[in-house]
Amino acid sequence: MTHTSPTGIWLPLVTPFTEGVLDEASVRRLVAHYASTSIDGLILAATTGEGLTLDEDETTRLIAIARDSLARVSGPQMPVWLGLCGSDTARMVKDLRRADQQPVDGYLIACPYYTRPAQEGLYEHFAALAGSTDRPIMIYNIPYRTGVNLGNETMLRLAALPNIVGVKDCCANPDQSFDLTRGRPPGFSVLTGEDPFFHAALGQGADGGILASAHAAPQAFASVRALFLAGEREAALTAWRTLVEVPRLLFAEPSPGPVKHWLWRAGLIGSPEVRLPMTRPSAALAARIDSAVRRAVH
């Protein structure tokens, strides 16, 4: 199968809760809102979406609501991908086969966490997953969360598989990121997941980003990339200088608490509630976010 590689600004959508349960009305409101912006795709139940706290029924319902909301919006339908993670390859294969019964367009799959496999183990893990689905897969390489770094040599081996189409790059090593964008094959996308370094990633050749802070400023992030693509580097830098304080603010404490607080204050979700072990932002940060939302609205 031929798969379109993801590019542009993708949103790892938060999962709204009210009194411990999925807030379906807020999900619908979020999806309808971002469908009207320059967001290029949604990823559900990923890290920002608190996917590790969702049970199977909640995830199924979340996908159904998002799809139904998009169906009610006129114009081209943005793709909907699902976030997955796990350290048991056999169980992940089963999870993928179940997920294939859902109306999702592809998967963002994190490296196995905690177990710290060797590079060959990482290759065989993702090769097994790729062989169990016909849908496209983006690899999520984030060593400071998983404890293991998927190196470029292994990444490029995986890029040769027909449905491994890209990576959410959070390797935190600029040299590794640059060498990957330089050496990748045609059709393999590199999307940064490091919001505060979005501009720098574009300068190194990234195709866009999977950015939690784009919840707050989707058009602004899209504008920075559009200016880059148009060759207007000075204008892109000027736009980024204005925007950069947003990701710094929203990542001042563990995500997605600050992002949810912003969305709550902006009237897009009914509650800033998160599930433990995540917590809401501190009173000091909440006050700073409140001020930023007021400035953004007026």
N, C-alpha and C positions, 0 to 999 in steps of 0.2 A: 504494500500500500504506500501511496505517496501522501505525506503529511505536511501541512503548512507549519512552518516554524513560527513560534510566538515572537512578536516584536511589540514595541511600544510600551505603554503604561498599563500594567496589570495590577489589580487590586486584590490583596488577600483579605477578603471581606470579613469584618467582625461578625460574631454571632450574638445578636441581642438576647438578653434574658430579662424576665420580670418575675420576681419571687421564685426563682429557681427553675423556671420553665422557659422553653423557647418562646420568644416574643414574635409571633408570626406577623403581626401587623407592622412591626418595625422592620422585619426582614423585607417585606413587600415595599415599604417606603424607601429603604436603602437601595434595593435593586432598581426600582423605578427612577430614583434620583440619579444613580450613576450611569444608567442606560442613556440618560440625556446629556452626559458629559463626554469628554474625550477619552475616557477609560476604554482600553482595547480588549480587556477580558477580566473575568472574575475567577478567583480561586476560593472555594468553599472549604471550611473545616480544616484549614491549615493552622499554623502556629498562632497567627493573629486571630483566627476564628476559634481558638480554644478547642481545636479538634480532639485533643487528648481527653477532654472532659465530656465529649458527646457520645451518647450510646448509639447503637446502630439505627434504632427507630428515629432518633432525633436527626441524625445525618440524612436519612432517607427523606424525612419531612423537609429538611432545609433545602435539599436539592429540588424537591417538587415545588416548593414555594418560589424559589428563585426562577425556575423554568416557567412557571405559570405567570409570574410577574413580568418576565421578559416577553412572553407571548402576547401580553396586553399592550406592549409598547410598539408603536409603529417604527418602521425603519429596519435596518440590518440588525440581526441578532448577534450580540456579542457572545463569544465562547464562554462556557462554564466548565472549569476544571475542578478536580477534587484533590485535596491534600491528603496524603497517606504517609505513615511512618511505622516502623517496627524493626525489631532485631532478629526475628525468626523468619527466615526466607520462606519456608514451607507455609507458615501461617499467612505471610504477606501475599503469596500466590493465591491462597484461598480468598483473602480479602479482595484482591483485584478481580477475581472471577465473580464474586458477589457484586462488586462495584460496577462491573460491566453490565449488570442488569439495570443500572440507573441511567438516566438521560444526562450523562456527562460527556464532555468532548475529549478529555484527556486527564492526566494525572501529574501532580507535583509530588515527588517521592523523595523523602529525606534519606540520607545515608543512615545505616544502622547505628543506633545510639548505644553508648556505654560499653558495648562488647569490643570495640576497637579492632575490627578484623584487618588482616593484611590486605594489600592492594589486590591480590588475586581473589581474595574472598569478596571484596567489594565488586570486582568485575563480575564474578559468577553470580553474586546476589542480584545485581541489576540485569544481567543477561537473562537470568531465570524469570524475573518479573517482566521484562520486555517480551519474552517468549510466551507469556501467559495471557497477553492481551494484544488486540490489534490496534488499540488506541495509542496516541502519542504520549510519551513520558518526558517530563523535564526532571532532571536530577536536582536535588536541593543539597548543595555542599556547604555545610556550616559547621566547621570543626569545633568552634568554641561552644557549641551546644551538644554535638554528638560525641566528641572526643576523638574523631578520626577525620583526617583530611584525604579526600579523593584527589590524587595527584593528576597532573595533566596527561601523563602517558596513559594512565588508566582511563581518564575521561575521553581521550581521543579514540581509544579502542572501543569504548562504549558508543561513541558518536558514529561509528561505522555500522551499528545496528539500525535497521530501517525505522524503528519507531522511538529511538532515543533522539529527541529533536532539540534539546537544549539544556541549559543549566541555570538555576537561580544561584548566582555566585556570591557567597558570603565567606570566601576562604580567608579574608582579612590579610591577604598577602598581595600587595600591588604587583609585584613581579610575576607571581603565578597568574594573576588575572590578565596581565598584559600578554604574557606568553600564550595563554589560552586563546585570546582574541586573535593573536597573530597566527597561531598554528591550526586553528579549527578548520574543518572542511566546510564547503559551501552548504548552506541550509541548516547549520547547527547554530542556534541562538545562544547568546550570552546575555542574560538579564541580571543586573545587579540587584541584590536584596539589601544593600547597605544604603539606606535612605540619605544619610548626611553626606555621602560620597557620590551621589548620583551624577553630578556634573563631571567629576573626575572620571567616573566610569565611562561616560559618553565620550570623553576625550581620548580614552584608551580603545574605543571601538565597540563598546557594549551596544546592544540593540534596543535597550530600554531598561525597565526595571519592574520588579515586583515590590511595591512600595506601600507599606502600611500608612505612612503619612500622606499619601495621595488621597486618603479619605477626606482630609481637610482642604486640599487645594488641587483637585484633579486637573483643572484647566491650566494652572500654573506649571505643574510638572510637565504636562503635555506641551506647553509652549516652549519650555527650555529645550526639549528634544526637537521640536519643529524648527526652532532657530538653528540648532546644530545641523540638522539635515539640510537646511537652506544655505549653509555655509556662513551664517551670520554669527560668528563666534563671539564677537564683542557684545552683541545684543544678548546672546545666550548667557554670557557671564554676568551681565547687568541684571538679567532676570533672575539668575540663580542667587545673586547677592541679596536680592529682596526676599527670596523664598527660603533660603537655607535655615533661617531661624525656626521654621515650622518643624522640620524633622528633629532639630536639636531639642525643641520643647517637648515633642511627643515621645522622644526616647530618653528624656531626663530621668525617668523611672521605668520599671519593667512594663513592656507592652503586653496586652492592649489596654490596660487601665487608662492611660492618658488619652488614647485615641477615642475610647468609649466616652470619656468625660466630655471631650470636644463635641462629639456627635450628639450627645445628650443636650448640651448647652445650645447647640445649633438647631435642635428640634427634630433631628433625624431619627433618633431612637428614644424610646420611652423611659429608659433607665440606664445608668452607667454601670450596672451590675456586672461583675465578673465572677467566675467560679474559682474557688480555692484550688491550688495554692496561690493563684493570682489575687491581687488586692487592688482596691481603688487607689488613685494617686493621693499623695499627702495633701493636707490642706494648703500648704504653701504652693505646691505645683498646681493644684486645682484653681487657685486664685490667679495664677499666671495664665492658665489656659482660658479662664473666663475673660480675662482682659483681651487676650488674643482673638477670641471669638467675637467679642464686641467690636474690635477694630476691623475684623474681616467683614462683618455684617454692615458696618456703617461707612 
